[in-house]
Amino acid sequence: MMYLLKRAVFIALFVLLGSNRVGDVMAQTAVADSLRGALAKTEGEERTKTYKRLMLEMMQTGDAEAVLQVIDQWRSYEASRHHVANEADARWDKVIILYNAQLYDTLVADGPEQLEWFKQHERWEDYYSTWRFVVFSYHYTSKTQTALRQAQAMLNDAQQRDNNYGRAWAYQLMGNIYSDIGQHDLAADALRKSVDLLNNEKDDTEYIDQAYNLLCQVQNEQKDFKSLEQSCVAWRRSLDERAKRDGKEKWNRSFLSFHQNYFNILLSKGLLDDALQEIQRAEELNKQVDSDNELATLLRHHAQLALKRGDVRRALIYSDSLNHLEQGQGKGELLRADILLQAGRGAEAAVIYKAILEQQDSVYTRESRMQLDELNTLFRLDELQMKGQLERSRFLTGIIAIVLVGLLIFLLFRYRAGKRLAVAHTALQHAYSQLEETTTAKERIESELRIARDIQMSMVPHVFPNRKGLDLYASMTPAREVGGDLYNYVLAGDKLYFCVGDVSGKGVPASLFMAQVTRLFRTLAGQQMMPAEIVTRMNAELSADNEQGMFVTMFIGLVDLQTGHLDYCNAGHNPPVIGGSSAHGEFLEMLPNAPIGLWPDMVYEGEQIESIKGRPLFIYTDGLNEAENIQQQQFGDERLLQVLRSTRFERASQVVSVLNESVLRHRQGAEPNDDLTMMCLRIE
């Protein structure tokens, strides 16, 4: 489940830094010492900001203990001046650091103190969110029963406070845990209760969609298609109500999840044409959401549908594509084996099943069980033979001695066999533990990467202004799990501020810098400065103590929605394309300003256009024109202009979609070499 994580994204990304950052330790130490010296010279909010900067600097070393020491000092300072909000921030950040650094035992030990403080100050969101992390910490350390007891305690607490959100989240926790351990009946019951509570609260967040989605997945695992259909009908009703009120685009991701689940119902009924339509609806939505996870599900559904139609060749093509997309996860290979088996090609399927089973822990328990069964059979045969010998030699005393010797031999054999079995069992248990630890660590890292990506994606807007005369749309696709591209806008009356940026590098360091840039843009735009002043102020802030030499190229614009007048400042960014000319699109000529973050004393110059009314403006990062195919040929500026000039403008989202599809065709399956961000707007 997603968590409603607040405040800086760099906290959620902390766990990734230790293995990704290689820096100048002496320089880092000097910066940290400088910041520590500054702490003694500042008070109030300035000192709070210095603590946060010091925390960020220490995070870049990957030293969790050092970060925690800074947070504890910050918390003590805020407590000394009785600043509850800032102390809450410090306590919450500590919880996130402990969780993302996988210090689960410490989080479990520290959790009660944090919970008590949040309870005393009635910080209920932080209170229940912290409790959720504690529960998952128990679960991730294989203390599932304790995790379930904690979830029940959280439920009881929320019931006493009459807090429906706390109750709903507790039930979702139970549903998650029960689903993970294969208790689908219990999981479905808990998730139904979570859905009911959130429905009663008229929940406007994606929490209710997450609950519906997991409930539907559990019901599909159960093959309870009647209940699955009932859940989907209720889910669709909830989605339609919210889409009617907010616009469907706001809930695109939720509609996508719905169609993915409803496909299973139609497939179970044999309504194959209808099932194909559900896939197509989901594919259209995924063009907006652009999720590899959802693409994997779409490929799996295509393969299942093709197999249902008896088209084994097409089913295998889809399963191969799925296996390529999910490298190392084995799901594509498992699906391929299922297809081969159902197609009557059992020998080929057996080879794949064997390869998969060799990587799973079940093989160890099965081998152990087989050894036990074989030994027990042998022991029973020996005992029967011994019994027969004793009966036949009842009156022959001489045979008794032979029987006794045989019994001693048998006991010695049994003792040695048991000892060998114990050694084998110990070895198997050790191997099982190692495999379990490796699998758990891999799944945890993948989960945290997904959370980090979702947090970063939440920092850019996915809902755009619904205002007459303004058509604005943008999308961002990181090349890795997280990236350094950004876009944003601030609408203040008749003034629209907008920006597109590209941070140097990729991955986690770029994402941290991206978070700072996004925060500064929104803050300065909120003060209604001119674009050139915004860029100058951002450059002064980001250049200070920038020992890593990171920078960002940006295009920032301010348009008057009444007159169409555009003020803009370009900071080393790719030139946008503006329409409305006889050429139907040309690159905007701009001053060659430098990127932001390199020279602290630089003053940037702004430019203006009298009116851009009726003239589409397309802004992008170099992940578009420098996108490479498998021959390492770039998409190029000329191709960019050609696509835009040949595309009849219908709406901003359509222009972005056309360019995105053109880039995908150009890549020919090659992995993206850079983050890709596009924004299009038109004023009428």
N, C-alpha and C positions, 0 to 999 in steps of 0.2 A: 504494500500500500504506500501511497505517497503521503508524506507528512507536510503539514502547513508550516514549513520552515520559514522563520523570519530573519530579517537582517542580512548580514553580508554573505554572499555566495562563497567567499574564500574560506569560510569556516567549514562548509560542507565538502570542500575540495581538499582539505588539509591532508587527508590520508594518502593522497596521491603524490604529494610533494617529495617525500623522502627518497623515492626511487627515480624521480624525474629531474631533480635539480642538482646540478654540479656547479658550484659557484666559488668565488674567491672568499675563503673563510675569513681571512684577515680583513677584507673590506667589509664583510657582514658584521664582524665583531666591532669594527670601528663605527659603523652606522648605529649598531645597537648601543654601544657605549655613549655615543652622542645623544641618542634619544633618552637614555637613562639619566644623563646629565641634565637634559632639558626638563625632566619631570620635576626636579627640585626647584626649578625657576618658574613654573606655571601653576595655576590654580583653576578650579572650576572646569568649564567645558573645554578649555584649551588643554588642560592636563588630561582630561578624558580622551581627547583626540590623540594626544601623544601616546597614551597607553595603547590605543588601537593601532597606531602606526608601529609601535614597538612589537605588538603582538604579531602583526603582519610580517615584520622583518624576521622575527624568530620562526614563524611558520615556514619561511622559505628555506630554513636549514633542515626542516623535517624533524626537529627535536621536540617531541610532544611534551616532555617534562619541562623544558624551558618555557614553552608557551603557557603551560598550566601555571607556572610560577608567576608569570606576568599577569595572567588573569586573576589569580588570587590577590596579588598586590592591588590590581585595579578594583576588585570587589571590596577589599578592605578600605580603600580610599573613598569609594562611593558610600560605603556604610558609615564612615566617619563623618561625612557631611550630610547624611540622611537623605541621599538622592535615590529614592526607591526605583525609579524607572531605569536609571543607569546601572544600579546594582542588579536589577533583574536581567538586564542585557548581559552583564558579566557572568552571572550564574548560568544563564541559558547557553552562552557561548561555551562555557566549561562543559556542560552536558554534551554539546555537539562535538567538541574536540575529543572527549573521552570515547564517544560512540564511534566517530569516524577513524580514530586512531586504534580502534578495536581493543581498547582498554576496558573490556566488559566487566571484569571483576572489580576494577576501581569504580566504574559507574554504578554497579550494584551496591558497593559499599557507601558511595557518596550520595546515592539517590535519596535515601530517607531525609538527609539534611536539606537537600534542595526542595524536596516535596513539602517539608514542613515550613520552609521559608515562603514558598509560593502560596501555600495555604494561608499563612498568617497575613499576607498582604493581598489575599484574594486575587491572585494572578492566575485565574482558572485555566486559561489557554496554555500558559507555560506549565502549569501544574499537571494537567492531563497529558500534554505532549511529552513532558519529562517521564511521566509514569510509563508511557508507551515505549520509550527507549529502554527503560529498565526491564520491561517485560521481554522485549526482543533480545536484550542482552542475556537474560536467562535462557531463552530459546536457542540462541546461537552458541551457547556453551553447553548444549545438550542437557540442560536442566528443564526439560519440557514440562514436567509436572509442576515445578515451581513457577514456571511462566504462566501456566494455566491458573494456578492459585492466585497469582498476582493479578491476572486479568479479571478474575472473579472478585477480588478485593477492590479493584478499580471500579467494577460495575456496582458493587455494594455502596461504595463511596459516592458515586454519581447519583445513585438512587436516593441516598439520604439528602443530597443537596438539590434533588429534583433538577439535575443537569442532564438534559436529553442528549446533548452532544457527547458528554462523557460516557453515557450509557451506550450510545451508538458506536463510539470508538472502541469501547471495551468489547462489544460483541464482534466488531470487525477483527480485533486482535484474536479472539477465540476462533473465529472463522479461519483466519490465516493459519493459526497453529494447527487446528484440527485438519485442515486441508493438507498441510505439509506432512503430517504423520499418517495420512490416508484414511482418517475418520470422516468420510464425506457426509454421512448422515448428520453427525454433530455439527460439522462445518456449515451445512445447508441451513440447519435450524438457527444457528447463531447469526448467520448473515441475513436471514429473513427478518430477524428481530432488528438488526441494524437498519435494514431498508425501511421497515415500518416506522422506526423512530425518526429517521431523516425525512421521510415523507410527511410525517405529522408536523415536523418543524419547518416544512416548505423550504428545505435546504437549497440554496442557490449556488453552492460550490460543486466541485466535481466529486466530493466525498460520496454522494449518493450514487453517482455513476460508477465509482470504483466498487461500491458495495454490490450494485446490480451485476457488474461485470464478473466479479469473483463468484457471486451466487450462481450465475448462469454457467460458468466454467465448471463449478462443482456439480451442478445438476446434469451437465453433459457427461462428466465422468461417471456419474451414477447411471447414465442412460435413462434418466427420468425425464423423458421428453414432454410429457404432459405438464409437469411442474415448470420445466424450462420455458414452455410456450406461455404459461400464465405469467411468469416473471418478465418475459420479453414484452408481452402486451402491456403490463403495468409500467415497465420501463419506457416504452415508446410513448405512452400517454404523458408521463412526466416530462420527457424530452420535448414533445410537441408543445406543451404548455409553456416551457421556458423559451423555446425557439420563437413562438408567437410573440412573446413579450420582448425578448432581447435580440432577435435575429438569429437565424440558423447558424451563421458562421461562427458565432461565439461557442457553439457546442459541437463543432465539427468532429473533434476527437471522440466525444461521447457517442455521436451518431455512428461513427466508424466502428467503435466497439460493439454497438448494438447490432449493426448489420453482420459483423463477424459471428456473433452468437446466434442470430436468427437463421443464418445459413445452416447451422447444425440441425435445426428443426425441419427445415425444408428437405434437407438431404435424408433425414430419417424417414420422412413421408414419401420419398421417391419423387418429389416435385423438382426434377432436375433443371428444367428451364427457369423456374422461379428461383432456384438456388443460384443459378448462374447470374440472374439479375441482381441478387444480393451481393455477389462478388463484385459485379460491375459498379454498383453503388458505392461499395466500400473502396474500390480503386479510385473512383472520382474524388472521394473525401481524402484519401491518402495522398493525393497530389497536393492538397492544402496542408495536411499534417506532416507529410514527408517523414515517415517513421520506418526504419529498417525492421523493427519488431513487427509492425503491422504488415509490412511487405512479406515477411516470412510466413505469417499466418495466411495471407492471400495465396501465396504459392502452395501452401499445404492444402488449402481448400480447393484450388484448381486441380491438384493431383488427386484428391479424394473424389472430386466430381468426375474427372476423366476416367478413373477406375470404375466408378459406378456406371458410367456409360459403356464400359468394356473397352475403352481405348487405352490399352496398356502402354503403348509407345508414347503417347502424349503424357500419361501419368508419370512415366519414368523421366521424361524431359523436365517436367515441373519439379520432381523430387531432386534431380541433379542440380537445378538452379537453387533450390532450397539448401542443399548441402553446401554449395559454393558460398551462399550468403551467410550461413551459420557455420563458418569454419571452426572445426574443433568441438562443436557441440554434439554432433552425432545424430541430430534429429532427422536430417535429410537422409542419412544412410538407413536409419530405422524405418522411415517411411518407405524407402526404396525396397527394403526387405519385405515389408508388409505387402507391397504391390506385387512383387515377384511371387510371393507365396500364394496370394489370391489368384494370380494368373497361371498357377499350376507349375511354376518354375521353382519347385521346392529346393532343389540342390543349390541353386544360386543364392536363394534366400538364406539357406542354412549357413553358407560361408559368411554372409554379412552378420547374421545373428551371433555366430560364434565369435567374430571379431569384436562385436559390441559387448558381449557378455564377459569377455576376458578383461574388459576395462571397468566392470561394475562389481560392486562388493557382493552381490548375490552369489557369485561363483564360489566365494569362499565358504559361505554358510552351506551351500549345496554340497560341496566336496566334503566338508566336515560331516554332514548328515549321512552321506553315502558311506564314508568310512565307518561310522558308528553302526549303520545298518548291516554292513558286511561282517563286522566283528561280532555283533550280537547274533547273527545267523550262525556263524562258526561256533560260537560258544554254545548255542542251543543244540546244535548237532552233536558236539562233543559230550554234552550232558546226557543226551538221549542214548548215545552209544555206551556211556559209562553205566547208565541205569540198566541197560540190557545185560551187560557183562555181570553186574552184581546179582541180577536175578538168576542168570544161568549158573552162577558159581556159588549159590547160597549154601550148598552142602559141601563145597570143596574148600577147605580151609587154605589149601596151598594157593588157590587163585586170589585169595584176599590180599596176599602180599603184592601180587601183580597189580591188582586194582589200586592198592594204596600208592604204588610207584607211579601208575598211570595218572592217578589223581594229583600227585605231587607235580608230575610233568605238566599236567593240564593247568594247575594253578600257577606254576612258573611261567608257562606260555601266556596265560591270561595276564599275569602281572607285567610281563615284558611288553605285551601288546598294548596294555593299558597305558604303560609309561610312554611307548612310542606315540600313542594317540594323544596323550597329554602334551607331549612336545610339539606334535603337529598342530594341535589345537591352539597352543600358545603362539606358534609361528603365524598361524592363520589369523588369530586375533590381533597380533601386532601389525600384520599386513593390512588387515581390515581397518585398524585405527589410523594407519598412515594414509590409506586411500580415503577414508572418511574425512580426515583433516585436510587433505589436498582438495577434495571435492568441495568441502564446506568453504575453504578459503577462496577457491576459484569462484564459487557462486556468490560469496560475500562481496568480492571485488567487483564482479559483474553487476551485482545489485547496486553497489555504491556508485559505480560509474553511471548507471542509469539514473540514479537519484541526482548525481551531480549534473548530468545533462539536462534533466527535467528542471532542476533549480535554475540553471543558466538560461534555459529557454523561457522560464517564467519572468526573467528580467527584461525581456523584450515584449512589446505589446502584441497580442494576437487578436485583439478586438480594435477595429478602426472606426473613426468618427462617422456617425450616421447623420450627415448634415447635407442639406440641399446645396448643390453647387460645388461640393468637394468630393472627389473620388481618390482615396488613398489606400494603398495596399503594399505590404512588404513581406518578405520571407527570409529565413536564415537557415542554412544547412551546414553544420560543422563537418569538417573532413574527418575528425576523430570524434570520440565521445563528447569532448568539450572543445571549444575553439575560441578565437579572438575577434571574430567579426561582431558587429553590433548595428542595430538601427533603433531609432526611437522617435517620438514626437511629443510635443506639448501643445495643447490647444487652449489658448487664453482669449476668450471673446472672439474677435474677428482676426486674431493673429495666430498663425500656425507655425511653430518651430518644428523643424525636422532635421534628422542627421543620419548619415551612414558612415561607418568607420571600419578600419581594418588594422588590428594590432599586429606588430611584428611578431613573427613566429606562429606556432600553433600549440594546441594542447593546453595543459594546466596553467603554465606561466602566463600565456596569452589571455586565458580566461580570467585570471586574477586582475590583470591590467584592464581588461574589458569591463570588469565590475566597477573599478574606480572611474573609468571614463564615463560610463552610463550614469553613475551617481552625480558626477560633476555637471554633465550636460543638463540633466533634469533640474538640478539646483540653480544653475545660472540662467537657464531659460525661464525658470519660474520667476526670476527677478527682472525679466523682460529686457535683457541686454541685447545689443546688436550682435549679429553673428561674429564679426571680427573681434569684438570685446570678449565674447564667450571663449573664442579660440585662444586669445591672448591670456586670459585668466586660467584656462585649463592648462596651457603650456607652462605657466609659472608654477602651478601646483604640481604637475606631473614631472617636471624637470628637477624639482628639489629632491635631493638624496636618491636620484635615479642611478644607482651604482651599476645596475644591470644593463643600462643603455637601451631600455625598451622604448618604443615609440608607437604612435598611432597616426595613420593618415585619416583625414575626415573631410566630409563635405557637410557644412551646416547652413541651412537656409531659414529665412523668415519671410513668409508670404502674407500679405494683407488679403483676406478672403473677399473683401468688398471691391478693392481696386485691382487686384491681381499683381500688385507691386512686389517684386522679389529682391530682398537683400540676402547676400550669401557670402561665405568665406570658404575658400578651399585650402586645406592644409595638406598639400602633397598627395591628394587623392586623385583617382582616375577621373577624367572629365565626364560629367553626365552627358546624356543625349537628350536634346530638346527638339520637339516636333514643331509643326506649324509653318515650316519654311517650304519653299518650292521643292527642296530636296526630300521633303517628308521625313526629316530627321538628320541632325548633325551634331557633332561634338561641341559642347559649350567651350568657348575660348576663355581662359582664366589666367590670373596671375600665378606665377610659380612659387607659391608659399612653401615653406618647409613643413615636414611632419611635426606633430605635437610631441613634446617630451625630450627634445634633444638640447635646445639652447634656451636657458631660462629667461634671458633678457629680451627675447625677440618680440617685436610688436607686429601683429598681423594686419594686413590690409583687406578691407571688404570691397565687394562689388555689388552692382545692382542691375536689374532689368525692369524697365518701366511697367510692363505688364506681361504675365504669362497666361492670361486667360485664354482658354481654348487650346493651349499648347502643352501637350503631355511632357512631363519631365521624368526621365528614367535614370536612376542613380544605382550604382552597383560597386562591388569589390572586384579585385583582380582574379578571384576564383572563377569569374565568368569568362573574361577574355583570355585568361591563361589556362583554362581547363584543357587537359591533355587527353588524347586517346591512347590506345595501346601502342601506337607508333610514336608517341610523345610529340604529336603535332598539336599545336595550340588552337583553340577556338578562334581567337584573333579579333581585332577591332573591325575589320572589313566584314566579317561574317556577322558580327553583332549589329552593325549598321544595316546590313542586308536583311536580316530577320526583322528588325524594327520597321524598316521602310516597307516591307512586304506584308506587315501585320496591320490590319484595319483595327483601329482602336475602338473597342466596345466598352471595356471597363479596365481599371487598373489591375485587378487580379488576373484578368485574362492575359494581359501583356506579360506579367511575371510568369504565368503558367506556360505560355508559349516559349519563352526563353529557357525556362527550366527543362522543358521537353527537348528543345534543340540541343542543350548541353548534354543531356543524357544520351541522345542519339550519337552525338559527336564522340563521346567517351568510348562507345562500343564495349561497355562492360568494364573498362578500366576503373580502378579505385580513384576517388577524387584526390587531387594533389593539393587542394587548398580549400579553406572555408568559402562558401558561396552565399552572398547576401544581395538581394535586389529590392529596390523600392520604386514604385511608380505613383505619380500623382497628377491630377488635372483639376484646374479651377475653371468653373463656368461663370 
